[in-house]
C-alpha cells in the first residue's frame, strides 16, 4: 500500500496549505480528499503536479508499506 503521511509533512515544511494547493495551483479538492482518505491517486498527479509544485521527489510525499497478508 502507498501511504502519503509524508505528503502532509512536506506541504507544511514548504509553508503550503491544502487551500494554497487548491486555489493557487488548481489541485482539485477531490485529489486532496482522496489523499486524506488514502484512496488511489494517479501517478501523473503525484509526480507531475504535486512534486513540481512542492519542488520535491516522490520519496518526500509517498512511501510503500507492505500490507499484512492474512
mmJSON file of the N, C-alpha and C atoms, coordinates in Angstrom:
{"data_MODEL":{"atom_site":{
"group_PDB":["ATOM","ATOM","ATOM","ATOM","ATOM","ATOM","ATOM","ATOM","ATOM","ATOM","ATOM","ATOM","ATOM","ATOM","ATOM","ATOM","ATOM","ATOM","ATOM","ATOM","ATOM","ATOM","ATOM","ATOM","ATOM","ATOM","ATOM","ATOM","ATOM","ATOM","ATOM","ATOM","ATOM","ATOM","ATOM","ATOM","ATOM","ATOM","ATOM","ATOM","ATOM","ATOM","ATOM","ATOM","ATOM","ATOM","ATOM","ATOM","ATOM","ATOM","ATOM","ATOM","ATOM","ATOM","ATOM","ATOM","ATOM","ATOM","ATOM","ATOM","ATOM","ATOM","ATOM","ATOM","ATOM","ATOM","ATOM","ATOM","ATOM","ATOM","ATOM","ATOM","ATOM","ATOM","ATOM","ATOM","ATOM","ATOM","ATOM","ATOM","ATOM","ATOM","ATOM","ATOM","ATOM","ATOM","ATOM","ATOM","ATOM","ATOM","ATOM","ATOM","ATOM","ATOM","ATOM","ATOM","ATOM","ATOM","ATOM","ATOM","ATOM","ATOM","ATOM","ATOM","ATOM","ATOM","ATOM","ATOM","ATOM","ATOM","ATOM","ATOM","ATOM","ATOM","ATOM","ATOM","ATOM","ATOM","ATOM","ATOM","ATOM","ATOM","ATOM","ATOM","ATOM","ATOM","ATOM","ATOM","ATOM","ATOM","ATOM","ATOM","ATOM","ATOM","ATOM","ATOM","ATOM","ATOM","ATOM","ATOM","ATOM","ATOM","ATOM","ATOM","ATOM","ATOM","ATOM","ATOM","ATOM","ATOM","ATOM","ATOM","ATOM","ATOM","ATOM","ATOM","ATOM","ATOM","ATOM","ATOM","ATOM","ATOM","ATOM","ATOM","ATOM","ATOM","ATOM","ATOM","ATOM","ATOM","ATOM","ATOM","ATOM","ATOM","ATOM","ATOM","ATOM","ATOM","ATOM","ATOM","ATOM","ATOM","ATOM","ATOM","ATOM","ATOM","ATOM","ATOM","ATOM","ATOM","ATOM","ATOM","ATOM","ATOM","ATOM","ATOM","ATOM","ATOM","ATOM","ATOM","ATOM","ATOM","ATOM","ATOM","ATOM","ATOM","ATOM","ATOM","ATOM","ATOM"],
"id":[1,2,3,4,5,6,7,8,9,10,11,12,13,14,15,16,17,18,19,20,21,22,23,24,25,26,27,28,29,30,31,32,33,34,35,36,37,38,39,40,41,42,43,44,45,46,47,48,49,50,51,52,53,54,55,56,57,58,59,60,61,62,63,64,65,66,67,68,69,70,71,72,73,74,75,76,77,78,79,80,81,82,83,84,85,86,87,88,89,90,91,92,93,94,95,96,97,98,99,100,101,102,103,104,105,106,107,108,109,110,111,112,113,114,115,116,117,118,119,120,121,122,123,124,125,126,127,128,129,130,131,132,133,134,135,136,137,138,139,140,141,142,143,144,145,146,147,148,149,150,151,152,153,154,155,156,157,158,159,160,161,162,163,164,165,166,167,168,169,170,171,172,173,174,175,176,177,178,179,180,181,182,183,184,185,186,187,188,189,190,191,192,193,194,195,196,197,198,199,200,201,202,203,204,205,206,207,208,209,210],
"type_symbol":["N","C","C","N","C","C","N","C","C","N","C","C","N","C","C","N","C","C","N","C","C","N","C","C","N","C","C","N","C","C","N","C","C","N","C","C","N","C","C","N","C","C","N","C","C","N","C","C","N","C","C","N","C","C","N","C","C","N","C","C","N","C","C","N","C","C","N","C","C","N","C","C","N","C","C","N","C","C","N","C","C","N","C","C","N","C","C","N","C","C","N","C","C","N","C","C","N","C","C","N","C","C","N","C","C","N","C","C","N","C","C","N","C","C","N","C","C","N","C","C","N","C","C","N","C","C","N","C","C","N","C","C","N","C","C","N","C","C","N","C","C","N","C","C","N","C","C","N","C","C","N","C","C","N","C","C","N","C","C","N","C","C","N","C","C","N","C","C","N","C","C","N","C","C","N","C","C","N","C","C","N","C","C","N","C","C","N","C","C","N","C","C","N","C","C","N","C","C","N","C","C","N","C","C","N","C","C","N","C","C"],
"label_atom_id":["N","CA","C","N","CA","C","N","CA","C","N","CA","C","N","CA","C","N","CA","C","N","CA","C","N","CA","C","N","CA","C","N","CA","C","N","CA","C","N","CA","C","N","CA","C","N","CA","C","N","CA","C","N","CA","C","N","CA","C","N","CA","C","N","CA","C","N","CA","C","N","CA","C","N","CA","C","N","CA","C","N","CA","C","N","CA","C","N","CA","C","N","CA","C","N","CA","C","N","CA","C","N","CA","C","N","CA","C","N","CA","C","N","CA","C","N","CA","C","N","CA","C","N","CA","C","N","CA","C","N","CA","C","N","CA","C","N","CA","C","N","CA","C","N","CA","C","N","CA","C","N","CA","C","N","CA","C","N","CA","C","N","CA","C","N","CA","C","N","CA","C","N","CA","C","N","CA","C","N","CA","C","N","CA","C","N","CA","C","N","CA","C","N","CA","C","N","CA","C","N","CA","C","N","CA","C","N","CA","C","N","CA","C","N","CA","C","N","CA","C","N","CA","C","N","CA","C","N","CA","C","N","CA","C","N","CA","C","N","CA","C","N","CA","C"],
"label_alt_id":[null,null,null,null,null,null,null,null,null,null,null,null,null,null,null,null,null,null,null,null,null,null,null,null,null,null,null,null,null,null,null,null,null,null,null,null,null,null,null,null,null,null,null,null,null,null,null,null,null,null,null,null,null,null,null,null,null,null,null,null,null,null,null,null,null,null,null,null,null,null,null,null,null,null,null,null,null,null,null,null,null,null,null,null,null,null,null,null,null,null,null,null,null,null,null,null,null,null,null,null,null,null,null,null,null,null,null,null,null,null,null,null,null,null,null,null,null,null,null,null,null,null,null,null,null,null,null,null,null,null,null,null,null,null,null,null,null,null,null,null,null,null,null,null,null,null,null,null,null,null,null,null,null,null,null,null,null,null,null,null,null,null,null,null,null,null,null,null,null,null,null,null,null,null,null,null,null,null,null,null,null,null,null,null,null,null,null,null,null,null,null,null,null,null,null,null,null,null,null,null,null,null,null,null,null,null,null,null,null,null],
"label_comp_id":["UNK","UNK","UNK","UNK","UNK","UNK","UNK","UNK","UNK","UNK","UNK","UNK","UNK","UNK","UNK","UNK","UNK","UNK","UNK","UNK","UNK","UNK","UNK","UNK","UNK","UNK","UNK","UNK","UNK","UNK","UNK","UNK","UNK","UNK","UNK","UNK","UNK","UNK","UNK","UNK","UNK","UNK","UNK","UNK","UNK","UNK","UNK","UNK","UNK","UNK","UNK","UNK","UNK","UNK","UNK","UNK","UNK","UNK","UNK","UNK","UNK","UNK","UNK","UNK","UNK","UNK","UNK","UNK","UNK","UNK","UNK","UNK","UNK","UNK","UNK","UNK","UNK","UNK","UNK","UNK","UNK","UNK","UNK","UNK","UNK","UNK","UNK","UNK","UNK","UNK","UNK","UNK","UNK","UNK","UNK","UNK","UNK","UNK","UNK","UNK","UNK","UNK","UNK","UNK","UNK","UNK","UNK","UNK","UNK","UNK","UNK","UNK","UNK","UNK","UNK","UNK","UNK","UNK","UNK","UNK","UNK","UNK","UNK","UNK","UNK","UNK","UNK","UNK","UNK","UNK","UNK","UNK","UNK","UNK","UNK","UNK","UNK","UNK","UNK","UNK","UNK","UNK","UNK","UNK","UNK","UNK","UNK","UNK","UNK","UNK","UNK","UNK","UNK","UNK","UNK","UNK","UNK","UNK","UNK","UNK","UNK","UNK","UNK","UNK","UNK","UNK","UNK","UNK","UNK","UNK","UNK","UNK","UNK","UNK","UNK","UNK","UNK","UNK","UNK","UNK","UNK","UNK","UNK","UNK","UNK","UNK","UNK","UNK","UNK","UNK","UNK","UNK","UNK","UNK","UNK","UNK","UNK","UNK","UNK","UNK","UNK","UNK","UNK","UNK","UNK","UNK","UNK","UNK","UNK","UNK"],
"label_asym_id":["A","A","A","A","A","A","A","A","A","A","A","A","A","A","A","A","A","A","A","A","A","A","A","A","A","A","A","A","A","A","A","A","A","A","A","A","A","A","A","A","A","A","A","A","A","A","A","A","A","A","A","A","A","A","A","A","A","A","A","A","A","A","A","A","A","A","A","A","A","A","A","A","A","A","A","A","A","A","A","A","A","A","A","A","A","A","A","A","A","A","A","A","A","A","A","A","A","A","A","A","A","A","A","A","A","A","A","A","A","A","A","A","A","A","A","A","A","A","A","A","A","A","A","A","A","A","A","A","A","A","A","A","A","A","A","A","A","A","A","A","A","A","A","A","A","A","A","A","A","A","A","A","A","A","A","A","A","A","A","A","A","A","A","A","A","A","A","A","A","A","A","A","A","A","A","A","A","A","A","A","A","A","A","A","A","A","A","A","A","A","A","A","A","A","A","A","A","A","A","A","A","A","A","A","A","A","A","A","A","A"],
"label_entity_id":["1","1","1","1","1","1","1","1","1","1","1","1","1","1","1","1","1","1","1","1","1","1","1","1","1","1","1","1","1","1","1","1","1","1","1","1","1","1","1","1","1","1","1","1","1","1","1","1","1","1","1","1","1","1","1","1","1","1","1","1","1","1","1","1","1","1","1","1","1","1","1","1","1","1","1","1","1","1","1","1","1","1","1","1","1","1","1","1","1","1","1","1","1","1","1","1","1","1","1","1","1","1","1","1","1","1","1","1","1","1","1","1","1","1","1","1","1","1","1","1","1","1","1","1","1","1","1","1","1","1","1","1","1","1","1","1","1","1","1","1","1","1","1","1","1","1","1","1","1","1","1","1","1","1","1","1","1","1","1","1","1","1","1","1","1","1","1","1","1","1","1","1","1","1","1","1","1","1","1","1","1","1","1","1","1","1","1","1","1","1","1","1","1","1","1","1","1","1","1","1","1","1","1","1","1","1","1","1","1","1"],
"label_seq_id":[1,1,1,2,2,2,3,3,3,4,4,4,5,5,5,6,6,6,7,7,7,8,8,8,9,9,9,10,10,10,11,11,11,12,12,12,13,13,13,14,14,14,15,15,15,16,16,16,17,17,17,18,18,18,19,19,19,20,20,20,21,21,21,22,22,22,23,23,23,24,24,24,25,25,25,26,26,26,27,27,27,28,28,28,29,29,29,30,30,30,31,31,31,32,32,32,33,33,33,34,34,34,35,35,35,36,36,36,37,37,37,38,38,38,39,39,39,40,40,40,41,41,41,42,42,42,43,43,43,44,44,44,45,45,45,46,46,46,47,47,47,48,48,48,49,49,49,50,50,50,51,51,51,52,52,52,53,53,53,54,54,54,55,55,55,56,56,56,57,57,57,58,58,58,59,59,59,60,60,60,61,61,61,62,62,62,63,63,63,64,64,64,65,65,65,66,66,66,67,67,67,68,68,68,69,69,69,70,70,70],
"pdbx_PDB_ins_code":[null,null,null,null,null,null,null,null,null,null,null,null,null,null,null,null,null,null,null,null,null,null,null,null,null,null,null,null,null,null,null,null,null,null,null,null,null,null,null,null,null,null,null,null,null,null,null,null,null,null,null,null,null,null,null,null,null,null,null,null,null,null,null,null,null,null,null,null,null,null,null,null,null,null,null,null,null,null,null,null,null,null,null,null,null,null,null,null,null,null,null,null,null,null,null,null,null,null,null,null,null,null,null,null,null,null,null,null,null,null,null,null,null,null,null,null,null,null,null,null,null,null,null,null,null,null,null,null,null,null,null,null,null,null,null,null,null,null,null,null,null,null,null,null,null,null,null,null,null,null,null,null,null,null,null,null,null,null,null,null,null,null,null,null,null,null,null,null,null,null,null,null,null,null,null,null,null,null,null,null,null,null,null,null,null,null,null,null,null,null,null,null,null,null,null,null,null,null,null,null,null,null,null,null,null,null,null,null,null,null],
"Cartn_x":[0.846,0.0,0.903,0.492,1.198,0.536,1.334,0.803,1.407,0.646,1.061,1.197,1.549,1.754,2.81,3.864,4.945,4.497,3.442,2.925,2.538,1.825,1.349,2.51,3.567,4.761,5.486,5.573,6.248,5.471,4.156,3.338,3.604,3.604,3.834,5.257,6.237,7.638,7.889,7.113,7.26,6.385,5.76,4.866,3.679,3.157,1.953,0.807,-0.394,-1.581,-2.352,-3.297,-4.119,-4.939,-5.283,-6.005,-5.143,-3.873,-2.956,-2.863,-2.762,-2.68,-3.939,-5.091,-6.356,-6.527,-6.292,-6.586,-5.485,-4.269,-3.168,-2.705,-2.726,-2.167,-3.225,-4.492,-5.62,-5.601,-5.136,-5.266,-6.709,-7.396,-8.811,-8.998,-10.111,-10.44,-10.563,-11.071,-11.219,-9.858,-8.839,-7.493,-6.973,-7.151,-6.714,-7.464,-8.766,-9.57,-9.224,-8.928,-8.545,-7.257,-6.335,-5.075,-5.343,-6.208,-6.521,-7.211,-8.035,-8.776,-8.043,-6.824,-5.954,-6.511,-7.249,-7.725,-6.645,-6.829,-5.868,-5.79,-4.635,-4.403,-3.492,-3.731,-2.911,-1.463,-0.524,0.887,1.17,0.468,0.646,0.372,-0.65,-0.975,0.133,0.591,1.625,2.94,3.414,4.729,4.714,3.777,3.775,3.328,2.501,1.945,2.434,2.136,2.462,3.966,4.757,6.214,6.783,6.236,6.703,6.368,5.152,4.715,5.537,5.713,6.422,7.938,8.395,9.824,10.433,9.877,10.324,10.305,10.713,10.662,9.488,9.171,8.079,8.37,9.636,10.001,9.669,9.499,9.122,7.622,6.844,5.393,4.71,5.418,4.779,5.771,5.21,6.041,5.279,5.988,5.383,5.452,4.321,4.246,3.568,4.258,3.639,2.389,1.372,0.146,0.347,-0.293,-0.201,-1.006,-0.418,-1.119,-1.905,-3.085,-3.95,-3.762],
"Cartn_y":[-1.164,0.0,1.243,2.241,3.514,4.431,4.978,5.914,7.295,8.309,9.68,10.533,9.91,10.656,11.728,11.402,12.362,13.535,13.359,14.461,15.636,15.347,16.416,17.101,16.356,16.956,17.846,17.378,18.151,19.419,19.333,20.523,21.566,21.129,22.05,22.609,21.764,22.199,23.234,23.161,24.108,25.349,25.46,26.582,26.687,25.532,25.465,24.993,25.16,24.576,23.881,23.056,22.43,23.497,24.547,25.666,26.29,26.506,27.06,26.135,24.846,23.898,23.941,24.056,24.087,25.396,26.51,27.813,28.273,28.341,28.872,27.912,26.62,25.647,24.756,25.028,24.344,22.825,22.356,20.944,20.761,19.804,19.658,19.229,19.659,19.276,17.758,17.123,15.665,14.973,15.522,14.952,15.064,16.212,16.414,15.45,15.364,14.498,13.023,12.637,11.252,10.907,11.854,11.617,11.501,12.342,12.302,11.0,10.481,9.251,8.005,8.196,7.092,6.329,7.022,6.407,6.536,5.809,5.824,7.198,7.472,8.735,8.444,9.095,8.873,9.303,8.51,8.845,10.181,10.457,11.73,12.898,12.776,13.842,13.987,12.871,12.929,13.452,12.842,13.197,14.474,14.554,15.667,16.981,16.941,18.189,18.49,17.604,17.879,17.998,17.087,17.168,18.431,18.812,20.041,21.263,21.326,22.469,22.565,21.434,21.441,21.36,21.209,21.078,19.961,18.757,17.612,16.363,15.256,13.982,13.167,12.094,11.228,10.661,10.489,9.97,10.957,12.229,13.235,13.242,12.587,12.656,11.297,10.217,8.903,7.84,6.761,5.662,4.355,3.32,1.991,1.264,0.771,-0.027,-1.333,-2.453,-3.73,-3.994,-4.518,-4.863,-6.201,-6.358,-7.637,-8.678,-9.829,-10.933,-11.715,-12.119,-12.88,-14.354],
"Cartn_z":[0.0,0.0,0.0,-0.731,-0.752,0.264,1.174,2.17,1.917,2.26,1.963,3.208,4.322,5.558,5.359,4.645,4.423,3.551,2.763,1.947,2.83,3.908,4.786,5.489,5.819,6.422,5.415,4.182,3.133,2.812,2.744,2.497,3.581,4.824,5.935,5.915,5.635,5.598,4.5,3.427,2.319,2.51,3.676,4.002,3.048,2.685,1.864,2.737,2.243,2.855,1.749,2.119,1.087,0.361,1.067,0.429,-0.673,-0.403,-1.409,-2.616,-2.372,-3.488,-4.336,-3.681,-4.428,-5.186,-4.538,-5.142,-6.091,-5.605,-6.407,-7.506,-7.195,-8.141,-8.778,-8.477,-9.105,-8.948,-7.779,-7.454,-6.984,-7.539,-7.2,-5.752,-5.202,-3.836,-3.724,-4.758,-4.718,-4.624,-5.283,-5.189,-3.767,-3.151,-1.768,-0.841,-1.013,-0.158,-0.35,-1.577,-1.843,-1.102,-1.022,-0.299,1.194,1.715,3.147,3.53,2.621,2.9,2.431,1.924,1.488,0.297,-0.575,-1.803,-2.877,-3.949,-5.043,-5.703,-6.263,-6.96,-8.138,-9.243,-10.421,-10.172,-10.663,-10.542,-11.217,-12.312,-13.01,-12.063,-11.247,-10.297,-9.273,-8.725,-7.706,-8.243,-9.306,-9.828,-10.644,-11.561,-12.497,-11.924,-10.915,-10.405,-8.997,-8.051,-6.656,-6.436,-6.982,-6.801,-7.44,-8.573,-9.237,-8.39,-7.893,-7.087,-5.801,-5.118,-3.842,-3.993,-5.237,-5.519,-4.667,-4.857,-4.074,-4.946,-4.368,-5.077,-4.542,-5.206,-4.769,-3.384,-3.039,-1.728,-0.608,-0.952,0.034,0.314,-0.538,-0.363,-0.275,-0.566,-0.541,-0.098,0.421,0.877,0.714,0.347,0.2,1.524,1.97,3.191,2.818,2.978,2.625,3.465,2.817,3.513,4.208,5.346,6.059,5.29,5.148,4.468,5.501,5.1,6.021,5.855],
"occupancy":[1.0,1.0,1.0,1.0,1.0,1.0,1.0,1.0,1.0,1.0,1.0,1.0,1.0,1.0,1.0,1.0,1.0,1.0,1.0,1.0,1.0,1.0,1.0,1.0,1.0,1.0,1.0,1.0,1.0,1.0,1.0,1.0,1.0,1.0,1.0,1.0,1.0,1.0,1.0,1.0,1.0,1.0,1.0,1.0,1.0,1.0,1.0,1.0,1.0,1.0,1.0,1.0,1.0,1.0,1.0,1.0,1.0,1.0,1.0,1.0,1.0,1.0,1.0,1.0,1.0,1.0,1.0,1.0,1.0,1.0,1.0,1.0,1.0,1.0,1.0,1.0,1.0,1.0,1.0,1.0,1.0,1.0,1.0,1.0,1.0,1.0,1.0,1.0,1.0,1.0,1.0,1.0,1.0,1.0,1.0,1.0,1.0,1.0,1.0,1.0,1.0,1.0,1.0,1.0,1.0,1.0,1.0,1.0,1.0,1.0,1.0,1.0,1.0,1.0,1.0,1.0,1.0,1.0,1.0,1.0,1.0,1.0,1.0,1.0,1.0,1.0,1.0,1.0,1.0,1.0,1.0,1.0,1.0,1.0,1.0,1.0,1.0,1.0,1.0,1.0,1.0,1.0,1.0,1.0,1.0,1.0,1.0,1.0,1.0,1.0,1.0,1.0,1.0,1.0,1.0,1.0,1.0,1.0,1.0,1.0,1.0,1.0,1.0,1.0,1.0,1.0,1.0,1.0,1.0,1.0,1.0,1.0,1.0,1.0,1.0,1.0,1.0,1.0,1.0,1.0,1.0,1.0,1.0,1.0,1.0,1.0,1.0,1.0,1.0,1.0,1.0,1.0,1.0,1.0,1.0,1.0,1.0,1.0,1.0,1.0,1.0,1.0,1.0,1.0,1.0,1.0,1.0,1.0,1.0,1.0],
"B_iso_or_equiv":[0.0,0.0,0.0,0.0,0.0,0.0,0.0,0.0,0.0,0.0,0.0,0.0,0.0,0.0,0.0,0.0,0.0,0.0,0.0,0.0,0.0,0.0,0.0,0.0,0.0,0.0,0.0,0.0,0.0,0.0,0.0,0.0,0.0,0.0,0.0,0.0,0.0,0.0,0.0,0.0,0.0,0.0,0.0,0.0,0.0,0.0,0.0,0.0,0.0,0.0,0.0,0.0,0.0,0.0,0.0,0.0,0.0,0.0,0.0,0.0,0.0,0.0,0.0,0.0,0.0,0.0,0.0,0.0,0.0,0.0,0.0,0.0,0.0,0.0,0.0,0.0,0.0,0.0,0.0,0.0,0.0,0.0,0.0,0.0,0.0,0.0,0.0,0.0,0.0,0.0,0.0,0.0,0.0,0.0,0.0,0.0,0.0,0.0,0.0,0.0,0.0,0.0,0.0,0.0,0.0,0.0,0.0,0.0,0.0,0.0,0.0,0.0,0.0,0.0,0.0,0.0,0.0,0.0,0.0,0.0,0.0,0.0,0.0,0.0,0.0,0.0,0.0,0.0,0.0,0.0,0.0,0.0,0.0,0.0,0.0,0.0,0.0,0.0,0.0,0.0,0.0,0.0,0.0,0.0,0.0,0.0,0.0,0.0,0.0,0.0,0.0,0.0,0.0,0.0,0.0,0.0,0.0,0.0,0.0,0.0,0.0,0.0,0.0,0.0,0.0,0.0,0.0,0.0,0.0,0.0,0.0,0.0,0.0,0.0,0.0,0.0,0.0,0.0,0.0,0.0,0.0,0.0,0.0,0.0,0.0,0.0,0.0,0.0,0.0,0.0,0.0,0.0,0.0,0.0,0.0,0.0,0.0,0.0,0.0,0.0,0.0,0.0,0.0,0.0,0.0,0.0,0.0,0.0,0.0,0.0],
"pdbx_formal_charge":[null,null,null,null,null,null,null,null,null,null,null,null,null,null,null,null,null,null,null,null,null,null,null,null,null,null,null,null,null,null,null,null,null,null,null,null,null,null,null,null,null,null,null,null,null,null,null,null,null,null,null,null,null,null,null,null,null,null,null,null,null,null,null,null,null,null,null,null,null,null,null,null,null,null,null,null,null,null,null,null,null,null,null,null,null,null,null,null,null,null,null,null,null,null,null,null,null,null,null,null,null,null,null,null,null,null,null,null,null,null,null,null,null,null,null,null,null,null,null,null,null,null,null,null,null,null,null,null,null,null,null,null,null,null,null,null,null,null,null,null,null,null,null,null,null,null,null,null,null,null,null,null,null,null,null,null,null,null,null,null,null,null,null,null,null,null,null,null,null,null,null,null,null,null,null,null,null,null,null,null,null,null,null,null,null,null,null,null,null,null,null,null,null,null,null,null,null,null,null,null,null,null,null,null,null,null,null,null,null,null],
"auth_seq_id":[1,1,1,2,2,2,3,3,3,4,4,4,5,5,5,6,6,6,7,7,7,8,8,8,9,9,9,10,10,10,11,11,11,12,12,12,13,13,13,14,14,14,15,15,15,16,16,16,17,17,17,18,18,18,19,19,19,20,20,20,21,21,21,22,22,22,23,23,23,24,24,24,25,25,25,26,26,26,27,27,27,28,28,28,29,29,29,30,30,30,31,31,31,32,32,32,33,33,33,34,34,34,35,35,35,36,36,36,37,37,37,38,38,38,39,39,39,40,40,40,41,41,41,42,42,42,43,43,43,44,44,44,45,45,45,46,46,46,47,47,47,48,48,48,49,49,49,50,50,50,51,51,51,52,52,52,53,53,53,54,54,54,55,55,55,56,56,56,57,57,57,58,58,58,59,59,59,60,60,60,61,61,61,62,62,62,63,63,63,64,64,64,65,65,65,66,66,66,67,67,67,68,68,68,69,69,69,70,70,70],
"auth_comp_id":["UNK","UNK","UNK","UNK","UNK","UNK","UNK","UNK","UNK","UNK","UNK","UNK","UNK","UNK","UNK","UNK","UNK","UNK","UNK","UNK","UNK","UNK","UNK","UNK","UNK","UNK","UNK","UNK","UNK","UNK","UNK","UNK","UNK","UNK","UNK","UNK","UNK","UNK","UNK","UNK","UNK","UNK","UNK","UNK","UNK","UNK","UNK","UNK","UNK","UNK","UNK","UNK","UNK","UNK","UNK","UNK","UNK","UNK","UNK","UNK","UNK","UNK","UNK","UNK","UNK","UNK","UNK","UNK","UNK","UNK","UNK","UNK","UNK","UNK","UNK","UNK","UNK","UNK","UNK","UNK","UNK","UNK","UNK","UNK","UNK","UNK","UNK","UNK","UNK","UNK","UNK","UNK","UNK","UNK","UNK","UNK","UNK","UNK","UNK","UNK","UNK","UNK","UNK","UNK","UNK","UNK","UNK","UNK","UNK","UNK","UNK","UNK","UNK","UNK","UNK","UNK","UNK","UNK","UNK","UNK","UNK","UNK","UNK","UNK","UNK","UNK","UNK","UNK","UNK","UNK","UNK","UNK","UNK","UNK","UNK","UNK","UNK","UNK","UNK","UNK","UNK","UNK","UNK","UNK","UNK","UNK","UNK","UNK","UNK","UNK","UNK","UNK","UNK","UNK","UNK","UNK","UNK","UNK","UNK","UNK","UNK","UNK","UNK","UNK","UNK","UNK","UNK","UNK","UNK","UNK","UNK","UNK","UNK","UNK","UNK","UNK","UNK","UNK","UNK","UNK","UNK","UNK","UNK","UNK","UNK","UNK","UNK","UNK","UNK","UNK","UNK","UNK","UNK","UNK","UNK","UNK","UNK","UNK","UNK","UNK","UNK","UNK","UNK","UNK","UNK","UNK","UNK","UNK","UNK","UNK"],
"auth_asym_id":["A","A","A","A","A","A","A","A","A","A","A","A","A","A","A","A","A","A","A","A","A","A","A","A","A","A","A","A","A","A","A","A","A","A","A","A","A","A","A","A","A","A","A","A","A","A","A","A","A","A","A","A","A","A","A","A","A","A","A","A","A","A","A","A","A","A","A","A","A","A","A","A","A","A","A","A","A","A","A","A","A","A","A","A","A","A","A","A","A","A","A","A","A","A","A","A","A","A","A","A","A","A","A","A","A","A","A","A","A","A","A","A","A","A","A","A","A","A","A","A","A","A","A","A","A","A","A","A","A","A","A","A","A","A","A","A","A","A","A","A","A","A","A","A","A","A","A","A","A","A","A","A","A","A","A","A","A","A","A","A","A","A","A","A","A","A","A","A","A","A","A","A","A","A","A","A","A","A","A","A","A","A","A","A","A","A","A","A","A","A","A","A","A","A","A","A","A","A","A","A","A","A","A","A","A","A","A","A","A","A"],
"auth_atom_id":["N","CA","C","N","CA","C","N","CA","C","N","CA","C","N","CA","C","N","CA","C","N","CA","C","N","CA","C","N","CA","C","N","CA","C","N","CA","C","N","CA","C","N","CA","C","N","CA","C","N","CA","C","N","CA","C","N","CA","C","N","CA","C","N","CA","C","N","CA","C","N","CA","C","N","CA","C","N","CA","C","N","CA","C","N","CA","C","N","CA","C","N","CA","C","N","CA","C","N","CA","C","N","CA","C","N","CA","C","N","CA","C","N","CA","C","N","CA","C","N","CA","C","N","CA","C","N","CA","C","N","CA","C","N","CA","C","N","CA","C","N","CA","C","N","CA","C","N","CA","C","N","CA","C","N","CA","C","N","CA","C","N","CA","C","N","CA","C","N","CA","C","N","CA","C","N","CA","C","N","CA","C","N","CA","C","N","CA","C","N","CA","C","N","CA","C","N","CA","C","N","CA","C","N","CA","C","N","CA","C","N","CA","C","N","CA","C","N","CA","C","N","CA","C","N","CA","C","N","CA","C","N","CA","C","N","CA","C","N","CA","C","N","CA","C"],
"pdbx_PDB_model_num":[1,1,1,1,1,1,1,1,1,1,1,1,1,1,1,1,1,1,1,1,1,1,1,1,1,1,1,1,1,1,1,1,1,1,1,1,1,1,1,1,1,1,1,1,1,1,1,1,1,1,1,1,1,1,1,1,1,1,1,1,1,1,1,1,1,1,1,1,1,1,1,1,1,1,1,1,1,1,1,1,1,1,1,1,1,1,1,1,1,1,1,1,1,1,1,1,1,1,1,1,1,1,1,1,1,1,1,1,1,1,1,1,1,1,1,1,1,1,1,1,1,1,1,1,1,1,1,1,1,1,1,1,1,1,1,1,1,1,1,1,1,1,1,1,1,1,1,1,1,1,1,1,1,1,1,1,1,1,1,1,1,1,1,1,1,1,1,1,1,1,1,1,1,1,1,1,1,1,1,1,1,1,1,1,1,1,1,1,1,1,1,1,1,1,1,1,1,1,1,1,1,1,1,1,1,1,1,1,1,1]
}}}
